Amino acid sequence: MIKLAILLTRRKGMSHQEFLDYRRDIHAPLLLSIPETKQFVRKFIVSVPVPAAGYPNPAYDAMIEAWFDSLEDLNSFFLSDNFLNKVDPDHDNFLDIPAALRLVTEETVVI
């Protein structure tokens, strides 16, 4: 199983709440509307930072984690026409694309 983790920063000029609302109300339905999401994505989680005393202020607005059966499936998803032409162009509406950090991983469950 392959997991893609991405740390996201909102577009300049957008409040954190506007970012959360846009991602939930506009971008998520768009992502779920393409058949490749059901075909290739096994699990998809969005995590949003919460204030935590004793910890630094978050440097990112959200983290996504997406699981795929293989690296080939990950590539098939992100290189599909639907993703490239419908979903990917929407990222500019709410994300600071150059600030995103991406990590492709294989998990090892410790506990």
PADO-965825 format. One record per residue (C-alpha): residue number from 1; residue in three letters; z, y, x. Coordinates in nm, 4 decimals. Each point is the difference from the previous one (the first is absolute). Layout:
+------+------+----------+----------+----------+
! resi ! resn !       c3 !       c2 !       c1 !
+------+------+----------+----------+----------+
!  NUM !  ALA !        Z !        Y !        X !
...
+------+------+----------+----------+----------+
This chain:
+------+------+----------+----------+----------+
! resi ! resn !       c3 !       c2 !       c1 !
+------+------+----------+----------+----------+
!    1 !  MET !   0.0000 !   0.0000 !   0.0000 !
!    2 !  ILE !  -0.0967 !   0.3439 !   0.1305 !
!    3 !  LYS !   0.1887 !   0.3158 !  -0.0936 !
!    4 !  LEU !  -0.1277 !   0.3543 !   0.0359 !
!    5 !  ALA !   0.2716 !   0.2661 !   0.0177 !
!    6 !  ILE !  -0.0969 !   0.3664 !  -0.0277 !
!    7 !  LEU !   0.2284 !   0.3023 !   0.0287 !
!    8 !  LEU !  -0.1347 !   0.2841 !  -0.2141 !
!    9 !  THR !   0.0376 !   0.3769 !   0.0117 !
!   10 !  ARG !  -0.1000 !   0.2215 !  -0.2904 !
!   11 !  ARG !  -0.2840 !   0.2490 !   0.0197 !
!   12 !  LYS !   0.0978 !   0.3473 !   0.1169 !
!   13 !  GLY !   0.0845 !   0.2308 !  -0.2899 !
!   14 !  MET !   0.1157 !  -0.2866 !  -0.2223 !
!   15 !  SER !   0.3663 !  -0.0448 !  -0.0889 !
!   16 !  HIS !   0.1659 !  -0.3370 !   0.0441 !
!   17 !  GLN !   0.0252 !  -0.0394 !  -0.3792 !
!   18 !  GLU !  -0.3684 !   0.0923 !  -0.0467 !
!   19 !  PHE !  -0.0837 !  -0.2643 !   0.2615 !
!   20 !  LEU !   0.2075 !  -0.2648 !  -0.1787 !
!   21 !  ASP !  -0.1460 !   0.0882 !  -0.3407 !
!   22 !  TYR !  -0.3588 !  -0.0024 !   0.1271 !
!   23 !  ARG !   0.0426 !  -0.3313 !   0.1795 !
!   24 !  ARG !   0.1600 !  -0.1622 !  -0.3064 !
!   25 !  ASP !  -0.2074 !   0.1542 !  -0.2806 !
!   26 !  ILE !  -0.3459 !   0.0397 !   0.1538 !
!   27 !  HIS !  -0.0403 !  -0.1972 !   0.3221 !
!   28 !  ALA !   0.1816 !  -0.3217 !  -0.0962 !
!   29 !  PRO !  -0.2080 !  -0.0515 !  -0.3188 !
!   30 !  LEU !  -0.3143 !   0.0653 !   0.2036 !
!   31 !  LEU !   0.1014 !  -0.2616 !   0.2573 !
!   32 !  LEU !   0.0836 !  -0.2497 !  -0.2743 !
!   33 !  SER !  -0.3322 !   0.0618 !  -0.1761 !
!   34 !  ILE !  -0.2153 !  -0.1633 !   0.2672 !
!   35 !  PRO !  -0.0391 !  -0.3805 !  -0.0151 !
!   36 !  GLU !   0.0526 !  -0.0359 !   0.3754 !
!   37 !  THR !   0.3654 !   0.0898 !  -0.0449 !
!   38 !  LYS !   0.0645 !  -0.3149 !  -0.2048 !
!   39 !  GLN !  -0.2361 !  -0.2018 !   0.2169 !
!   40 !  PHE !   0.1508 !   0.0824 !   0.3418 !
!   41 !  VAL !   0.3411 !   0.1685 !  -0.0306 !
!   42 !  ARG !   0.2859 !  -0.2491 !  -0.0384 !
!   43 !  LYS !   0.2863 !   0.2507 !  -0.0161 !
!   44 !  PHE !   0.0165 !   0.3800 !   0.0105 !
!   45 !  ILE !   0.3185 !   0.2034 !   0.0366 !
!   46 !  VAL !   0.0555 !   0.3746 !   0.0149 !
!   47 !  SER !   0.3295 !   0.1137 !   0.1523 !
!   48 !  VAL !   0.1207 !   0.3595 !  -0.0282 !
!   49 !  PRO !   0.2723 !   0.1372 !   0.2285 !
!   50 !  VAL !   0.3367 !   0.0893 !  -0.1496 !
!   51 !  PRO !   0.2585 !   0.2379 !   0.1455 !
!   52 !  ALA !   0.2462 !  -0.1943 !   0.2129 !
!   53 !  ALA !   0.2998 !   0.1634 !   0.1661 !
!   54 !  GLY !   0.0073 !  -0.0613 !   0.3732 !
!   55 !  TYR !  -0.3743 !  -0.0644 !   0.0233 !
!   56 !  PRO !  -0.2680 !   0.2514 !   0.0990 !
!   57 !  ASN !  -0.2178 !   0.1614 !  -0.2641 !
!   58 !  PRO !  -0.3036 !  -0.2183 !  -0.0649 !
!   59 !  ALA !  -0.3112 !   0.0869 !   0.1998 !
!   60 !  TYR !  -0.2259 !  -0.1583 !  -0.2665 !
!   61 !  ASP !  -0.0321 !   0.0243 !  -0.3771 !
!   62 !  ALA !  -0.0583 !  -0.3698 !  -0.0709 !
!   63 !  MET !  -0.0727 !  -0.3361 !   0.1533 !
!   64 !  ILE !  -0.2375 !  -0.2527 !  -0.1450 !
!   65 !  GLU !  -0.0076 !  -0.3677 !   0.0812 !
!   66 !  ALA !  -0.2943 !  -0.2159 !  -0.1043 !
!   67 !  TRP !  -0.0239 !  -0.3751 !   0.0565 !
!   68 !  PHE !  -0.3240 !  -0.1947 !   0.0430 !
!   69 !  ASP !  -0.0682 !  -0.3691 !   0.0586 !
!   70 !  SER !  -0.1920 !   0.0756 !   0.3204 !
!   71 !  LEU !  -0.1354 !   0.2755 !   0.2206 !
!   72 !  GLU !  -0.3415 !  -0.0783 !  -0.1483 !
!   73 !  ASP !   0.1339 !   0.0728 !  -0.3508 !
!   74 !  LEU !   0.1570 !   0.3248 !   0.1188 !
!   75 !  ASN !  -0.3350 !   0.1075 !   0.1454 !
!   76 !  SER !  -0.1916 !  -0.1167 !  -0.3073 !
!   77 !  PHE !   0.2253 !   0.2140 !  -0.2177 !
!   78 !  PHE !  -0.0159 !   0.3191 !   0.2065 !
!   79 !  LEU !  -0.3730 !  -0.0352 !   0.0706 !
!   80 !  SER !  -0.0974 !  -0.0772 !  -0.3607 !
!   81 !  ASP !  -0.2342 !   0.2455 !  -0.1707 !
!   82 !  ASN !   0.2530 !   0.0624 !  -0.2774 !
!   83 !  PHE !   0.2766 !   0.0884 !   0.2429 !
!   84 !  LEU !  -0.2248 !   0.2143 !   0.2197 !
!   85 !  ASN !  -0.1666 !   0.1850 !  -0.2887 !
!   86 !  LYS !   0.2725 !   0.0197 !  -0.2657 !
!   87 !  VAL !   0.3444 !  -0.0291 !   0.1570 !
!   88 !  ASP !  -0.0329 !   0.1311 !   0.3546 !
!   89 !  PRO !  -0.1473 !   0.3414 !  -0.0945 !
!   90 !  ASP !   0.3080 !   0.0654 !  -0.2162 !
!   91 !  HIS !   0.2311 !  -0.0151 !   0.3040 !
!   92 !  ASP !  -0.1010 !   0.3538 !   0.0996 !
!   93 !  ASN !   0.1438 !   0.1268 !  -0.3299 !
!   94 !  PHE !   0.3592 !  -0.0853 !   0.0915 !
!   95 !  LEU !   0.0295 !  -0.1277 !   0.3584 !
!   96 !  ASP !  -0.0029 !   0.1500 !   0.3471 !
!   97 !  ILE !  -0.2321 !  -0.2729 !   0.1303 !
!   98 !  PRO !   0.0323 !   0.0762 !   0.3753 !
!   99 !  ALA !   0.3811 !  -0.0206 !  -0.0264 !
!  100 !  ALA !   0.0008 !  -0.3543 !  -0.1460 !
!  101 !  LEU !   0.1280 !  -0.2793 !   0.2220 !
!  102 !  ARG !  -0.1441 !  -0.3492 !  -0.0524 !
!  103 !  LEU !   0.1259 !  -0.3317 !   0.1254 !
!  104 !  VAL !  -0.1572 !  -0.3405 !  -0.0663 !
!  105 !  THR !   0.2655 !  -0.2692 !   0.0325 !
!  106 !  GLU !   0.0985 !  -0.3598 !  -0.0487 !
!  107 !  GLU !   0.3505 !  -0.0332 !  -0.1366 !
!  108 !  THR !   0.2747 !  -0.2183 !   0.1358 !
!  109 !  VAL !   0.2845 !  -0.0345 !  -0.2495 !
!  110 !  VAL !   0.3281 !   0.0060 !   0.1913 !
!  111 !  ILE !   0.2488 !  -0.0161 !  -0.2898 !
+------+------+----------+----------+----------+
